[in-house]
Amino acid sequence: MKTLILSLALAGITSLTASAQTSTPAIGQKQVNQHERIKDGVDSGQLTKKEARHLRARQAKIRHDKRVAKMDGVVTPAERKQLHKEQRRASRAIHRQKHDEQHR
């Protein structure tokens, strides 16, 4: 009986650990925030349609890279670092485009 309970507990912990290794909530939240920033820029006229299309394409690439990183079941620290780097660059691009004095 103790062996059964112990093995069930171990299986539960293992599954939680496996899901934690592929979890990327910070990256996902950054994507949501950046999508909103792009949408707000279009709505306010700070971003042209072409600029918004380019910025959305960058976000799509980050989503793709995130999916690729999760494919093997583990997001390594190097993959996580690269995703964060891509998000920082995309964030700077959004800021630059929103403040470049072009209006639609």
MOPAC internal coordinates of N, CA, C and O (Angstrom, degrees):
PM7 1SCF
backbone

  N    0.0000 0     0.00 0     0.00 0    0    0    0
  C    1.4493 1     0.00 0     0.00 0    1    0    0
  C    1.5259 1   110.70 1     0.00 0    2    1    0
  O    1.2310 1   121.13 1   134.86 1    3    2    1
  N    1.3531 1   115.45 1   -45.14 1    3    2    1
  C    1.4601 1   118.89 1   178.76 1    5    3    2
  C    1.5238 1   111.05 1   -62.39 1    6    5    3
  O    1.2310 1   120.65 1   142.60 1    7    6    5
  N    1.3241 1   116.37 1   -37.40 1    7    6    5
  C    1.4457 1   121.08 1  -179.79 1    9    7    6
  C    1.5239 1   110.54 1   -64.26 1   10    9    7
  O    1.2310 1   120.32 1   138.05 1   11   10    9
  N    1.3276 1   117.00 1   -41.95 1   11   10    9
  C    1.4592 1   121.72 1   179.17 1   13   11   10
  C    1.5238 1   110.87 1   -62.87 1   14   13   11
  O    1.2310 1   120.08 1   133.30 1   15   14   13
  N    1.3108 1   117.45 1   -46.70 1   15   14   13
  C    1.4657 1   121.44 1  -179.98 1   17   15   14
  C    1.5265 1   110.02 1   -64.16 1   18   17   15
  O    1.2310 1   120.71 1   136.85 1   19   18   17
  N    1.3167 1   116.24 1   -43.15 1   19   18   17
  C    1.4543 1   120.40 1   179.67 1   21   19   18
  C    1.5278 1   111.81 1   -62.99 1   22   21   19
  O    1.2310 1   120.51 1   137.17 1   23   22   21
  N    1.3231 1   116.62 1   -42.83 1   23   22   21
  C    1.4639 1   119.27 1  -179.44 1   25   23   22
  C    1.5294 1   111.36 1   -69.35 1   26   25   23
  O    1.2310 1   119.76 1   144.87 1   27   26   25
  N    1.3419 1   118.07 1   -35.13 1   27   26   25
  C    1.4660 1   120.47 1   176.35 1   29   27   26
  C    1.5328 1   110.65 1   -66.71 1   30   29   27
  O    1.2310 1   120.55 1   139.08 1   31   30   29
  N    1.3213 1   116.55 1   -40.92 1   31   30   29
  C    1.4576 1   120.58 1   178.26 1   33   31   30
  C    1.5258 1   110.44 1   -63.99 1   34   33   31
  O    1.2310 1   120.80 1   137.23 1   35   34   33
  N    1.3148 1   116.07 1   -42.77 1   35   34   33
  C    1.4598 1   120.54 1   179.31 1   37   35   34
  C    1.5333 1   110.95 1   -63.65 1   38   37   35
  O    1.2310 1   120.34 1   139.49 1   39   38   37
  N    1.3206 1   116.95 1   -40.51 1   39   38   37
  C    1.4629 1   120.78 1   178.40 1   41   39   38
  C    1.5276 1   110.53 1   -63.80 1   42   41   39
  O    1.2310 1   120.24 1   140.20 1   43   42   41
  N    1.3227 1   117.14 1   -39.80 1   43   42   41
  C    1.4591 1   121.22 1   178.36 1   45   43   42
  C    1.5157 1   112.09 1   -64.51 1   46   45   43
  O    1.2310 1   120.70 1   136.39 1   47   46   45
  N    1.3199 1   116.27 1   -43.61 1   47   46   45
  C    1.4652 1   120.84 1   178.90 1   49   47   46
  C    1.5203 1   110.13 1   -65.09 1   50   49   47
  O    1.2310 1   120.22 1   138.36 1   51   50   49
  N    1.3070 1   117.18 1   -41.64 1   51   50   49
  C    1.4605 1   121.49 1   179.42 1   53   51   50
  C    1.5212 1   111.06 1   -61.43 1   54   53   51
  O    1.2310 1   120.28 1   137.14 1   55   54   53
  N    1.3296 1   117.07 1   -42.86 1   55   54   53
  C    1.4651 1   119.33 1  -179.84 1   57   55   54
  C    1.5223 1   111.24 1   -67.75 1   58   57   55
  O    1.2310 1   119.75 1   144.30 1   59   58   57
  N    1.3349 1   118.09 1   -35.70 1   59   58   57
  C    1.4623 1   120.62 1   176.76 1   61   59   58
  C    1.5185 1   110.79 1   -66.76 1   62   61   59
  O    1.2310 1   120.50 1   139.78 1   63   62   61
  N    1.3145 1   116.65 1   -40.22 1   63   62   61
  C    1.4559 1   120.86 1   178.63 1   65   63   62
  C    1.5149 1   110.64 1   -64.44 1   66   65   63
  O    1.2310 1   120.08 1   137.11 1   67   66   65
  N    1.3193 1   117.45 1   -42.89 1   67   66   65
  C    1.4659 1   121.17 1  -179.76 1   69   67   66
  C    1.5243 1   110.89 1   -63.01 1   70   69   67
  O    1.2310 1   120.27 1   138.62 1   71   70   69
  N    1.3238 1   117.08 1   -41.38 1   71   70   69
  C    1.4666 1   118.65 1  -179.64 1   73   71   70
  C    1.5210 1   111.08 1   -71.52 1   74   73   71
  O    1.2310 1   119.90 1   149.14 1   75   74   73
  N    1.3187 1   117.79 1   -30.86 1   75   74   73
  C    1.4611 1   120.48 1   178.63 1   77   75   74
  C    1.5182 1   110.89 1   -68.31 1   78   77   75
  O    1.2310 1   119.84 1   150.22 1   79   78   77
  N    1.3081 1   117.91 1   -29.78 1   79   78   77
  C    1.4555 1   120.96 1  -178.48 1   81   79   78
  C    1.5300 1   111.88 1   -71.94 1   82   81   79
  O    1.2310 1   120.13 1   157.65 1   83   82   81
  N    1.3148 1   117.36 1   -22.35 1   83   82   81
  C    1.4640 1   119.63 1   178.68 1   85   83   82
  C    1.5287 1   111.87 1  -104.13 1   86   85   83
  O    1.2310 1   120.30 1   178.32 1   87   86   85
  N    1.3164 1   117.04 1    -1.68 1   87   86   85
  C    1.4485 1   120.65 1  -179.12 1   89   87   86
  C    1.5291 1   110.29 1   -76.13 1   90   89   87
  O    1.2310 1   120.79 1   -47.67 1   91   90   89
  N    1.3207 1   116.10 1   132.33 1   91   90   89
  C    1.4672 1   121.41 1   179.16 1   93   91   90
  C    1.5269 1   109.68 1  -135.01 1   94   93   91
  O    1.2310 1   119.87 1  -119.93 1   95   94   93
  N    1.3454 1   117.86 1    60.07 1   95   94   93
  C    1.4621 1   119.45 1  -175.54 1   97   95   94
  C    1.5251 1   113.89 1   -64.46 1   98   97   95
  O    1.2310 1   119.97 1   144.14 1   99   98   97
  N    1.3210 1   117.67 1   -35.86 1   99   98   97
  C    1.4694 1   119.41 1  -179.54 1  101   99   98
  C    1.5240 1   110.68 1   -64.75 1  102  101   99
  O    1.2310 1   120.72 1   139.09 1  103  102  101
  N    1.3098 1   116.22 1   -40.91 1  103  102  101
  C    1.4645 1   120.37 1   179.80 1  105  103  102
  C    1.5205 1   109.89 1   -67.05 1  106  105  103
  O    1.2310 1   120.91 1   137.77 1  107  106  105
  N    1.3239 1   115.87 1   -42.23 1  107  106  105
  C    1.4669 1   120.18 1   178.80 1  109  107  106
  C    1.5198 1   111.85 1   -62.34 1  110  109  107
  O    1.2310 1   120.24 1   138.60 1  111  110  109
  N    1.3344 1   117.15 1   -41.40 1  111  110  109
  C    1.4610 1   120.66 1   179.68 1  113  111  110
  C    1.5282 1   110.79 1   -67.65 1  114  113  111
  O    1.2310 1   120.47 1   142.81 1  115  114  113
  N    1.3319 1   116.71 1   -37.19 1  115  114  113
  C    1.4691 1   119.77 1   177.17 1  117  115  114
  C    1.5247 1   109.79 1   -62.37 1  118  117  115
  O    1.2310 1   120.57 1   140.10 1  119  118  117
  N    1.3281 1   116.52 1   -39.90 1  119  118  117
  C    1.4640 1   119.42 1   179.54 1  121  119  118
  C    1.5166 1   110.87 1   -63.53 1  122  121  119
  O    1.2310 1   120.46 1   138.63 1  123  122  121
  N    1.3212 1   116.73 1   -41.37 1  123  122  121
  C    1.4660 1   120.50 1   178.50 1  125  123  122
  C    1.5232 1   109.68 1   -62.39 1  126  125  123
  O    1.2310 1   120.72 1   133.38 1  127  126  125
  N    1.3350 1   116.22 1   -46.62 1  127  126  125
  C    1.4675 1   120.51 1  -179.67 1  129  127  126
  C    1.5270 1   111.41 1   -61.34 1  130  129  127
  O    1.2310 1   120.58 1   136.34 1  131  130  129
  N    1.3196 1   116.50 1   -43.66 1  131  130  129
  C    1.4560 1   119.31 1  -178.03 1  133  131  130
  C    1.5201 1   111.45 1   -69.49 1  134  133  131
  O    1.2310 1   120.17 1   144.58 1  135  134  133
  N    1.3117 1   117.29 1   -35.42 1  135  134  133
  C    1.4665 1   119.74 1   175.43 1  137  135  134
  C    1.5273 1   109.63 1   -60.29 1  138  137  135
  O    1.2310 1   120.72 1   136.72 1  139  138  137
  N    1.3314 1   116.23 1   -43.28 1  139  138  137
  C    1.4635 1   120.59 1   178.86 1  141  139  138
  C    1.5308 1   111.05 1   -63.95 1  142  141  139
  O    1.2310 1   120.25 1   139.94 1  143  142  141
  N    1.3273 1   117.12 1   -40.06 1  143  142  141
  C    1.4654 1   120.69 1   178.79 1  145  143  142
  C    1.5270 1   110.88 1   -62.81 1  146  145  143
  O    1.2310 1   120.72 1   139.66 1  147  146  145
  N    1.3234 1   116.22 1   -40.34 1  147  146  145
  C    1.4705 1   119.99 1   178.30 1  149  147  146
  C    1.5268 1   109.53 1   -65.76 1  150  149  147
  O    1.2310 1   120.56 1   133.96 1  151  150  149
  N    1.3194 1   116.53 1   -46.04 1  151  150  149
  C    1.4655 1   120.93 1   179.57 1  153  151  150
  C    1.5274 1   110.60 1   -60.08 1  154  153  151
  O    1.2310 1   120.34 1   135.14 1  155  154  153
  N    1.3287 1   116.96 1   -44.86 1  155  154  153
  C    1.4650 1   120.22 1   178.74 1  157  155  154
  C    1.5264 1   111.16 1   -62.51 1  158  157  155
  O    1.2310 1   120.33 1   141.91 1  159  158  157
  N    1.3349 1   116.98 1   -38.09 1  159  158  157
  C    1.4636 1   120.97 1   178.65 1  161  159  158
  C    1.5139 1   112.10 1   -63.99 1  162  161  159
  O    1.2310 1   120.53 1   140.80 1  163  162  161
  N    1.3157 1   116.58 1   -39.20 1  163  162  161
  C    1.4743 1   120.59 1   177.76 1  165  163  162
  C    1.5254 1   109.51 1   -68.10 1  166  165  163
  O    1.2310 1   120.91 1   134.22 1  167  166  165
  N    1.3415 1   115.86 1   -45.78 1  167  166  165
  C    1.4638 1   120.15 1  -178.39 1  169  167  166
  C    1.5314 1   112.60 1   -61.88 1  170  169  167
  O    1.2310 1   120.70 1   143.65 1  171  170  169
  N    1.3385 1   116.26 1   -36.35 1  171  170  169
  C    1.4615 1   119.78 1  -177.60 1  173  171  170
  C    1.5270 1   112.49 1   -85.84 1  174  173  171
  O    1.2310 1   120.25 1   169.84 1  175  174  173
  N    1.3408 1   117.12 1   -10.16 1  175  174  173
  C    1.4550 1   120.44 1  -179.03 1  177  175  174
  C    1.5225 1   113.01 1    88.68 1  178  177  175
  O    1.2310 1   119.88 1  -176.69 1  179  178  177
  N    1.3359 1   117.84 1     3.31 1  179  178  177
  C    1.4667 1   120.87 1   179.16 1  181  179  178
  C    1.5239 1   112.01 1   -72.78 1  182  181  179
  O    1.2310 1   120.34 1   155.56 1  183  182  181
  N    1.3228 1   116.95 1   -24.44 1  183  182  181
  C    1.4598 1   121.59 1   179.52 1  185  183  182
  C    1.5204 1   109.91 1  -115.88 1  186  185  183
  O    1.2310 1   120.97 1   -45.14 1  187  186  185
  N    1.3194 1   115.74 1   134.86 1  187  186  185
  C    1.4550 1   119.84 1   173.11 1  189  187  186
  C    1.5280 1   107.94 1   -78.15 1  190  189  187
  O    1.2310 1   120.63 1   -13.25 1  191  190  189
  N    1.3137 1   116.41 1   166.75 1  191  190  189
  C    1.4586 1   119.76 1   179.37 1  193  191  190
  C    1.5295 1   111.05 1   -62.40 1  194  193  191
  O    1.2310 1   120.97 1   141.22 1  195  194  193
  N    1.3264 1   115.76 1   -38.78 1  195  194  193
  C    1.4660 1   120.06 1   179.51 1  197  195  194
  C    1.5358 1   111.06 1   -64.86 1  198  197  195
  O    1.2310 1   120.45 1   136.92 1  199  198  197
  N    1.3209 1   116.74 1   -43.08 1  199  198  197
  C    1.4691 1   120.60 1   178.53 1  201  199  198
  C    1.5289 1   110.31 1   -62.90 1  202  201  199
  O    1.2310 1   120.78 1   135.43 1  203  202  201
  N    1.3225 1   116.11 1   -44.57 1  203  202  201
  C    1.4574 1   120.36 1  -179.93 1  205  203  202
  C    1.5242 1   110.81 1   -62.77 1  206  205  203
  O    1.2310 1   120.24 1   138.92 1  207  206  205
  N    1.3188 1   117.15 1   -41.08 1  207  206  205
  C    1.4616 1   120.99 1   178.89 1  209  207  206
  C    1.5266 1   110.41 1   -61.09 1  210  209  207
  O    1.2310 1   120.50 1   137.22 1  211  210  209
  N    1.3231 1   116.66 1   -42.78 1  211  210  209
  C    1.4666 1   121.44 1   179.30 1  213  211  210
  C    1.5406 1   110.53 1   -64.50 1  214  213  211
  O    1.2310 1   120.57 1   135.36 1  215  214  213
  N    1.3228 1   116.52 1   -44.64 1  215  214  213
  C    1.4686 1   120.35 1  -179.35 1  217  215  214
  C    1.5262 1   111.40 1   -66.04 1  218  217  215
  O    1.2310 1   120.42 1   141.59 1  219  218  217
  N    1.3292 1   116.81 1   -38.41 1  219  218  217
  C    1.4761 1   119.67 1   177.25 1  221  219  218
  C    1.5207 1   111.12 1   -66.69 1  222  221  219
  O    1.2310 1   120.24 1   145.77 1  223  222  221
  N    1.3257 1   117.14 1   -34.23 1  223  222  221
  C    1.4600 1   120.57 1   177.11 1  225  223  222
  C    1.5274 1   110.38 1   -64.54 1  226  225  223
  O    1.2310 1   120.58 1   142.14 1  227  226  225
  N    1.3356 1   116.50 1   -37.86 1  227  226  225
  C    1.4718 1   119.79 1   176.32 1  229  227  226
  C    1.5216 1   110.56 1   -62.34 1  230  229  227
  O    1.2310 1   120.44 1   137.99 1  231  230  229
  N    1.3276 1   116.77 1   -42.01 1  231  230  229
  C    1.4620 1   120.47 1   178.94 1  233  231  230
  C    1.5251 1   110.79 1   -65.43 1  234  233  231
  O    1.2310 1   120.38 1   142.82 1  235  234  233
  N    1.3181 1   116.88 1   -37.18 1  235  234  233
  C    1.4677 1   120.39 1   177.43 1  237  235  234
  C    1.5259 1   110.64 1   -63.85 1  238  237  235
  O    1.2310 1   120.26 1   141.16 1  239  238  237
  N    1.3273 1   117.11 1   -38.84 1  239  238  237
  C    1.4635 1   120.54 1   177.74 1  241  239  238
  C    1.5258 1   110.42 1   -64.58 1  242  241  239
  O    1.2310 1   120.25 1   139.74 1  243  242  241
  N    1.3105 1   117.13 1   -40.26 1  243  242  241
  C    1.4668 1   120.19 1   178.53 1  245  243  242
  C    1.5290 1   109.75 1   -64.84 1  246  245  243
  O    1.2310 1   120.01 1   138.25 1  247  246  245
  N    1.3372 1   117.58 1   -41.75 1  247  246  245
  C    1.4753 1   120.01 1   176.64 1  249  247  246
  C    1.5203 1   110.53 1   -60.17 1  250  249  247
  O    1.2310 1   120.58 1   137.72 1  251  250  249
  N    1.3366 1   116.49 1   -42.28 1  251  250  249
  C    1.4596 1   120.76 1   178.63 1  253  251  250
  C    1.5290 1   110.40 1   -62.81 1  254  253  251
  O    1.2310 1   120.43 1   133.24 1  255  254  253
  N    1.3261 1   116.78 1   -46.76 1  255  254  253
  C    1.4644 1   120.66 1  -179.61 1  257  255  254
  C    1.5353 1   110.90 1   -61.91 1  258  257  255
  O    1.2310 1   120.59 1   143.41 1  259  258  257
  N    1.3258 1   116.48 1   -36.59 1  259  258  257
  C    1.4612 1   121.31 1   178.17 1  261  259  258
  C    1.5334 1   109.97 1   -65.13 1  262  261  259
  O    1.2310 1   120.63 1   137.19 1  263  262  261
  N    1.3357 1   116.40 1   -42.81 1  263  262  261
  C    1.4744 1   120.39 1   178.03 1  265  263  262
  C    1.5208 1   110.72 1   -62.71 1  266  265  263
  O    1.2310 1   120.35 1   137.74 1  267  266  265
  N    1.3223 1   116.94 1   -42.26 1  267  266  265
  C    1.4618 1   121.39 1   179.65 1  269  267  266
  C    1.5236 1   109.54 1   -63.57 1  270  269  267
  O    1.2310 1   120.13 1   138.03 1  271  270  269
  N    1.3236 1   117.37 1   -41.97 1  271  270  269
  C    1.4673 1   120.85 1  -179.65 1  273  271  270
  C    1.5258 1   111.31 1   -62.87 1  274  273  271
  O    1.2310 1   120.10 1   146.73 1  275  274  273
  N    1.3221 1   117.41 1   -33.27 1  275  274  273
  C    1.4640 1   121.50 1  -178.43 1  277  275  274
  C    1.5220 1   113.38 1   -83.26 1  278  277  275
  O    1.2310 1   119.62 1   168.22 1  279  278  277
  N    1.3216 1   118.33 1   -11.78 1  279  278  277
  C    1.4653 1   121.42 1  -173.47 1  281  279  278
  C    1.5233 1   113.96 1   -57.27 1  282  281  279
  O    1.2310 1   120.10 1   141.59 1  283  282  281
  N    1.3263 1   117.41 1   -38.41 1  283  282  281
  C    1.4571 1   119.43 1  -177.72 1  285  283  282
  C    1.5262 1   112.49 1   -85.88 1  286  285  283
  O    1.2310 1   120.09 1  -177.90 1  287  286  285
  N    1.3201 1   117.43 1     2.10 1  287  286  285
  C    1.4549 1   121.08 1   176.86 1  289  287  286
  C    1.5159 1   113.94 1    91.95 1  290  289  287
  O    1.2310 1   119.57 1   174.27 1  291  290  289
  N    1.3181 1   118.43 1    -5.73 1  291  290  289
  C    1.4570 1   121.94 1  -179.63 1  293  291  290
  C    1.5181 1   109.33 1  -137.98 1  294  293  291
  O    1.2310 1   120.81 1   -51.48 1  295  294  293
  N    1.3205 1   116.05 1   128.52 1  295  294  293
  C    1.4587 1   120.26 1   172.30 1  297  295  294
  C    1.5222 1   105.66 1   -97.15 1  298  297  295
  O    1.2310 1   120.74 1   -71.70 1  299  298  297
  N    1.3205 1   116.20 1   108.30 1  299  298  297
  C    1.4556 1   120.87 1  -176.42 1  301  299  298
  C    1.5259 1   110.51 1   -71.67 1  302  301  299
  O    1.2310 1   120.02 1   -20.35 1  303  302  301
  N    1.3046 1   117.56 1   159.65 1  303  302  301
  C    1.4672 1   119.56 1   176.83 1  305  303  302
  C    1.5304 1   112.52 1   -57.01 1  306  305  303
  O    1.2310 1   119.99 1   143.82 1  307  306  305
  N    1.3189 1   117.62 1   -36.18 1  307  306  305
  C    1.4595 1   120.48 1   178.50 1  309  307  306
  C    1.5305 1   110.94 1   -66.35 1  310  309  307
  O    1.2310 1   120.17 1   138.89 1  311  310  309
  N    1.3371 1   117.28 1   -41.11 1  311  310  309
  C    1.4705 1   120.73 1   178.11 1  313  311  310
  C    1.5271 1   110.20 1   -65.75 1  314  313  311
  O    1.2310 1   120.80 1   138.02 1  315  314  313
  N    1.3261 1   116.07 1   -41.98 1  315  314  313
  C    1.4618 1   120.95 1   179.04 1  317  315  314
  C    1.5326 1   110.13 1   -62.14 1  318  317  315
  O    1.2310 1   120.81 1   136.66 1  319  318  317
  N    1.3335 1   116.05 1   -43.34 1  319  318  317
  C    1.4653 1   121.27 1   178.56 1  321  319  318
  C    1.5275 1   110.94 1   -61.16 1  322  321  319
  O    1.2310 1   120.69 1   137.66 1  323  322  321
  N    1.3285 1   116.28 1   -42.34 1  323  322  321
  C    1.4647 1   120.81 1   179.34 1  325  323  322
  C    1.5272 1   110.95 1   -64.81 1  326  325  323
  O    1.2310 1   119.89 1   138.78 1  327  326  325
  N    1.3299 1   117.81 1   -41.22 1  327  326  325
  C    1.4620 1   121.06 1   178.75 1  329  327  326
  C    1.5297 1   110.88 1   -63.65 1  330  329  327
  O    1.2310 1   120.75 1   138.06 1  331  330  329
  N    1.3398 1   116.18 1   -41.94 1  331  330  329
  C    1.4597 1   119.48 1   177.68 1  333  331  330
  C    1.5265 1   110.88 1   -63.92 1  334  333  331
  O    1.2310 1   120.63 1   141.14 1  335  334  333
  N    1.3209 1   116.40 1   -38.86 1  335  334  333
  C    1.4634 1   121.26 1   178.78 1  337  335  334
  C    1.5308 1   110.25 1   -62.65 1  338  337  335
  O    1.2310 1   120.54 1   135.55 1  339  338  337
  N    1.3365 1   116.58 1   -44.45 1  339  338  337
  C    1.4640 1   120.55 1   178.08 1  341  339  338
  C    1.5241 1   110.85 1   -61.70 1  342  341  339
  O    1.2310 1   120.65 1   140.00 1  343  342  341
  N    1.3317 1   116.36 1   -40.00 1  343  342  341
  C    1.4644 1   120.09 1  -179.98 1  345  343  342
  C    1.5322 1   110.89 1   -66.45 1  346  345  343
  O    1.2310 1   119.95 1   139.11 1  347  346  345
  N    1.3261 1   117.71 1   -40.89 1  347  346  345
  C    1.4676 1   120.18 1   178.20 1  349  347  346
  C    1.5248 1   110.73 1   -62.15 1  350  349  347
  O    1.2310 1   120.69 1   136.92 1  351  350  349
  N    1.3235 1   116.30 1   -43.08 1  351  350  349
  C    1.4670 1   119.94 1   178.93 1  353  351  350
  C    1.5294 1   110.88 1   -64.15 1  354  353  351
  O    1.2310 1   120.81 1   138.58 1  355  354  353
  N    1.3146 1   116.06 1   -41.42 1  355  354  353
  C    1.4674 1   119.95 1   178.85 1  357  355  354
  C    1.5226 1   110.20 1   -64.69 1  358  357  355
  O    1.2310 1   120.26 1   140.98 1  359  358  357
  N    1.3183 1   117.10 1   -39.02 1  359  358  357
  C    1.4600 1   120.95 1   179.23 1  361  359  358
  C    1.5237 1   110.85 1   -63.14 1  362  361  359
  O    1.2310 1   120.51 1   137.04 1  363  362  361
  N    1.3139 1   116.63 1   -42.96 1  363  362  361
  C    1.4688 1   120.36 1   177.65 1  365  363  362
  C    1.5341 1   110.73 1   -64.21 1  366  365  363
  O    1.2310 1   120.69 1   141.45 1  367  366  365
  N    1.3232 1   116.29 1   -38.55 1  367  366  365
  C    1.4705 1   120.04 1   178.90 1  369  367  366
  C    1.5254 1   110.63 1   -63.93 1  370  369  367
  O    1.2310 1   120.56 1   139.05 1  371  370  369
  N    1.3276 1   116.54 1   -40.95 1  371  370  369
  C    1.4703 1   120.07 1   178.28 1  373  371  370
  C    1.5199 1   108.99 1   -61.79 1  374  373  371
  O    1.2310 1   120.47 1   133.49 1  375  374  373
  N    1.3156 1   116.71 1   -46.51 1  375  374  373
  C    1.4689 1   119.95 1  -179.72 1  377  375  374
  C    1.5315 1   111.16 1   -60.18 1  378  377  375
  O    1.2310 1   120.76 1   132.88 1  379  378  377
  N    1.3300 1   116.14 1   -47.12 1  379  378  377
  C    1.4744 1   119.88 1  -179.16 1  381  379  378
  C    1.5285 1   110.79 1   -60.37 1  382  381  379
  O    1.2310 1   120.37 1   134.66 1  383  382  381
  N    1.3141 1   116.90 1   -45.34 1  383  382  381
  C    1.4653 1   119.75 1  -177.48 1  385  383  382
  C    1.5327 1   111.89 1   -67.85 1  386  385  383
  O    1.2310 1   120.51 1   143.99 1  387  386  385
  N    1.3280 1   116.64 1   -36.01 1  387  386  385
  C    1.4613 1   119.19 1  -179.92 1  389  387  386
  C    1.5256 1   112.25 1   -70.75 1  390  389  387
  O    1.2310 1   120.26 1   157.24 1  391  390  389
  N    1.3211 1   117.11 1   -22.76 1  391  390  389
  C    1.4657 1   120.28 1  -175.60 1  393  391  390
  C    1.5285 1   113.26 1  -115.20 1  394  393  391
  O    1.2310 1   120.15 1  -155.19 1  395  394  393
  N    1.3226 1   117.31 1    24.81 1  395  394  393
  C    1.4648 1   119.65 1  -176.41 1  397  395  394
  C    1.5287 1   113.72 1   -96.82 1  398  397  395
  O    1.2310 1   120.16 1  -165.28 1  399  398  397
  N    1.3132 1   117.29 1    14.72 1  399  398  397
  C    1.4715 1   122.48 1   175.28 1  401  399  398
  C    1.5188 1   114.06 1    68.27 1  402  401  399
  O    1.2310 1   119.33 1  -170.50 1  403  402  401
  N    1.3296 1   118.89 1     9.50 1  403  402  401
  C    1.4629 1   119.91 1   172.51 1  405  403  402
  C    1.5211 1   107.89 1   -92.37 1  406  405  403
  O    1.2310 1   121.08 1   -40.91 1  407  406  405
  N    1.2937 1   115.53 1   139.09 1  407  406  405
  C    1.4669 1   119.90 1   178.85 1  409  407  406
  C    1.5142 1   108.33 1  -131.97 1  410  409  407
  O    1.2310 1   121.66 1   -28.60 1  411  410  409
  N    1.3031 1   114.43 1   151.40 1  411  410  409
  C    1.4581 1   117.90 1   179.00 1  413  411  410
  C    1.4969 1   110.44 1   -86.56 1  414  413  411
  O    1.2310 1   120.10 1   180.00 1  415  414  413

